[in-house]
Amino acid sequence: MKRLIVNADDLGADEDRNSGIFEAIESGAVTSVSILPNGVAIDDALARLKSLVHKRVSIGLHFNLSEGKPFTPGLRLLIGPDGCFLGKKRARELLLSDPNPELDAELCAEFGAQIARLKDASLQIDHLDGHQHVHCFPAVMKVVAAGARENGIPWIRIADEEPTPAKASALSPLDTEEALAFSGHARSARPYMRGSGLLAPDHFRGLFFKGRLPALNWVEFLKGLPPGLTELMVHPGRASSSARGPFSAFSTSDREIELEALASGRFLQAIAETGVKLTPFPEVPKS
C-alpha cells in the first residue's frame, strides 16, 4: 500500500501564509502542518488550528534556528548583535560545525522553549522537522533526538530524497546543490534517529520541487511513489506585499502556485485515480 502525508511547512510565518495553508487543509489536500513557534502570526495559526472541525491534521514543530528572535535569553552563539538568529547562511555555517558544550546548551534551551510554546497551547505534537532542515545538521541532531524523546514526539522528518534528471533540471544549479546537501545530511542522520527510537516515514519528497509542485503530472507523481509511507513537503500560502518581518521573503507568488496545485481539485482526483491513501502522521500505539 502507498500512504502519503502532505505536510505544509511554515505555519505561523505570517497571516497570508496561514490563510493559504488552511485553504489547502479545507480542500482535503494537506494532512499535516509544521509550526514556526516564533512566527509573527503564531497566535493566528493556533487559533485557526483550534477551530478546525472534523479534520485530523497532525501538528509538528518546525524547529527554527535561522530567522527571527529566539525565545531563550542570554544566547551568545546562535544570535547576532541585533538579538536575532544569524540568518540562513551564517546559521548553517555554525550548525554544520562540530558540537561543543556551549552550543549544545544553547540548542537545548531554545529547543525546549520552542516546544513549550506549542505545548502551552495544549497541542498534541506528533512530529518535528527543521526550518531549512537544520534538525539533521551535525551540531543539532543529537539535541533534537533527545528533545523529541523527552517530549514524547514519535515522528521526525528525514529528507533523504534522491534526485531524478527531471527533478534536478527544474531547479537552478544553486538550488540543486542546496537540495543535494540537505538530502546528504538527512541520509547521515537517519541511522542515528532510528537508533534513538524515533520513527520516520519510509520515503520523502519535496526537496526538488521548491515552488514547482507537479500540478499537471500528479498521476505520474503518485504512481511513481514507492510502497510504504511517504512524506511530501509543501509550502502553500497567499503571496503578500504587505507582510513585514523575518519570514516575509518567503510569502511569494510561488506559495500561490503551490496552493493552486494542491487545492484546485486535480490533486485529489489523482489520489482517487491512483488509490494512494492520504494520511496525517499515523498515531503510534501505546505500549
N, C-alpha and C positions, 0 to 999 in steps of 0.2 A: 504494500500500500504506500502511496505517496501522500504525505501530510505537509502542509505549508503554513508556517507562521508568517504573517505580513506585519512587520514591526516598523512603526513610524518613529523616527528619532526626533529629538529636539523639542518635545512638548514643553511649553513654558518659555520658549525663546522670546516670543512677542505675541500679541493677540492675533495678528494676521496669520502667523504660523499655526496657532491654536485653532483658529477657525477652519483652516484647510484640513488639518488633521481630523477634526471632529466631523467634517463633511465626509471624509473618507471612511471614518468609523460608521457613521449613519448609513452610508451606502452599502455596508457589509464587506468592504474590501480589506480594511485594516482590522487586525485581530489583537494587536498588542502595541503598546507605546513605551517609550523611554523618556523619562522626565529630567530636564535640566533643573536641579534644585535652586540654582542661583539665577535662573532666567528672570527677566524683568516682568514676565506675565505668568509667574508660577501660581499666584493666587487665582487668576482666571482659569488656569489649567486644572487646578484642584477642584474648583467649584464645578467646572464642566464634567469632570470625571464623576463626581458625586451625583450629578443629575442624570447620568446615563440610566436608561431603563431597558430591561430585557436584553442587555448585551453583555456578554462575558468578554471583557478585554483585559489581558494580562498587563501588569504595570511593572516597570523596571526603573532602576536608577541609571541615568546617563551621566556617569562619573566624569566631572569636568575639572581639568587642571590647567586650562589654557586661556579661557576668556572670562572677563568679568571679575567680580570681587569674591574672594573666598569667605567662608563663614568663620574660619579659625583666626583669632587674633594672634599677633606676635610671630607670624611666619617670617622667615628670612630668605630661604632658598627658592620657594615657589612663587614669590611675588617680585614686582619691580618697585621703583621708587614711588610710583603712584598708588601703591597698595593693592594693585590688581594682579591677576595672573600674568604670566610673561608673554602671552601670545603664542600662536601655533609653532612658529619656528624655534623660538628660544626654549619654550617648554619641551619641545621634542628633543632638543639637544641635551637638556638636563635629564630627562626621563629615560633616555637611551644610555645614560652613563651607568656605571656600576653602582649598586645600592651603597649607602653609607648610613650610619646611625642617625645623624641629624635629619637627613632626607626621609628616612623611614619614619621617624617620629612625626614629621610634618605631614606626610602622606596619611599616616594612621589617624591623626587628629582631624584632617579635612575629610577623609572618608567617613569617619564616624559622624561628623557634623552634617554631611550631605545626606547620609542615611537617616539621621534624626529628623531632618526637615521633612522627609516623606512620612516617616513613622508618626510624627506629631499630627499629621493629617489623617491618621487612622487608616492608612492604605496598606493593603496586602502587597508586599513586594515579591514578585515571582522570579525576577531575573535582573541581571545587571550587564551593562556594557560601558564603553568609554567614549566620551566625546573625542572624535578623531582617533579612536581605538587605543587610547593611552592605557587601558586596563591590561593590555598584553605587552606593554613595554617592559624591559628588564627590571627597571627600578620600581615598578608598580605592581607587577602581577602577584607577588607573594603577599603584599599588603591587601590587595583586593580579594585574593582567595581566603585569607584569614578572616577578613571582614565579612565576606559572604557567609562563611560557616558560622561565625559568631551571631549573625543576624538571621539565620535560618533562610537564606536565599538559595534556592536549589539550582537555578539555571544561570549560565553565563554564556556570552557570545564568544564564539571562536571563528573569526572571519578569515579562514584559510581557503580562499577561493582561487581556483586555477583559472587563468585567462584562456580564452579561445582567440583565434585570429580576429573573429568578428567583434568580440568584446574589446580587445585591445585597440583595434582600429577606430573605435568610436570615441576614444579619448585622445587628448593631447599627449605628446611624449612625457611631459612633466606629470600629468595626472596618472598616466600608466605607471610611471616609475613609483609614484606615491602608493598606488594601489598594490603593486607588487611588494613594496616594503611592508605595508600593513599586513598583507597576507603572510609574508615570511615571519613576522613577529608572532602572529596568531598560531602559525604552524609550530613554532618553537614552544609556545606556551601551552599547547593542547595537552601534552603528556603531564605537565605539572598540574594543570587544572583538574584533569581526570584523576590523578593521584591524590589530589586534595579532597576528593569526594564530590566535586561539582559536576553537574550534568551540562551537556551542551548538545544542541541539535547536531544531527549527523552531517549536515551539509549547510553551506552558506552561499547566498547570492546577493549581489548589490554593489560590491566594490567597483565593478567595471561599468556601472550604469551612470551614476553621477548626473542626475537630471535627465537621463535618456532611457527611461523605462520602455520596454518593448511593446508599446501600445498597439502597434499594428501586427505584432507577432506573438501575442500572448499564448495562443495554442501551441506554437512551436516551442516557446519557452517552457511551458508546463509539461509538454511531452518529453522534453529533454531533461527534466528533473530525475535524479536517481531515486530508487525506492528509499523509504525512510522519512525522517523528519528534516525539513529544510527551513532555515530562517531566511526570509527576503527582507533586506534593509531598504526602507523607502524614506523619502523626505518630502511629503506633500505639504502644501501650505498655500496661503494667499500672498502674493507679492505686495510689498508695502513701500511707498515712497515717503511715508511719514514716520515709520518706526525709527527710533533713535536708541542706541545702546550697544553693548558689546556684541550682540548677535544680529544686529540689523543687516549686516552684509550678507547674511545667509537667506534673507527673505527676498529672493529674486524671482524673475519670471520662470526659472527652472522649477520652482516649487509648484507653480500653477500647472506646468506641463506634467509633472508627476501626478498632481491631483486629478487632472483630466484623464490621464492614462489609467488611474485606479478606479475612479468613480463614475466614468461615463457609461458603464454597463458592459463594455467589451470584456473587461477582466472577468467579471462574474459569469458571463456567457462562456468564456473559455474554461473556467473552472467546471461549469456544468458539463461541457463537452468532453473534457479530459478525465473527469472523475477524481481529480485531486481534491483532497479534503482540507478545507481551511480550518485552522485551529489557533487558539491562543497557546501560550506556553502550557503544556499539559500539567495538570495537578499531580503532585508526587504523593503516592500512597503513604500514609503514616504507618511506621512500623510498630 
